[in-house]
Amino acid sequence: MNPIFDVSTRRPHERQRDPLRPLAHPRAVTVASILALCAVIAFGLLVARTPSWSTSELGIDQWLSLQHTPFLDGVTLTIAWLFDPAMAVVITVVTAVLIGIVTRNPARVLTFLGMIAVAWGGSEVLKWIVQRPRPDASLLAHPLLTEHSFSYPSGHTCFVAALGLALIFLARDHPWRPLVITVAALATVLVAASRVSLGVHYPTDVAASLVYAVAASALALVVCLQYLLPRFPSSLRDRP
């Protein structure tokens, strides 16, 4: 087996340095990512132009709307505010600054920002390609939000998934990585569920967001690790 990142054979002092290095199989990652992105786009175009599909999914949104309670409403609305575009920018900038302070490694900051920019920023481009309308809030029992942008994919879900993937990658050789994976996975699932519960997305919107975020983040990694970071001086790229 040839893992993409072979860290098992490094000695303790080499594991401490944990330099960012090119992927072992960049072509395979690139091809898989592009195929996944094409599948997400094709599926989005299909559901956006098949009204019966959205009608069947709307039933899930309507059922969830009937389950609202004051506590759940508070949680979902807080999540909607916390990861809206303005707050997402703040979270990204603050996290990038913290990564820079802790690691003193510009290459890691660039990699983090690149993954967020491609996976989250690209989701807005995908919205305009697919142009799927949002669920009709007037058909919900307890509509809490009305959003007017396109529905596919979910920008909130794409951002949280991209944030989690970037942090998981940067912590790949750190003792806290299992905790990072757990928190990132729970946060992504919670945000995805909240968007459907609020009735501002269909279930397939958030499901496609997860596939898209993984594929776009992987593609960003290929670009960063194969083409951008080798241009950094090794003294900056390989700081522990």
Beta strands, then each sheet from edge to edge (+ up, - down):
end
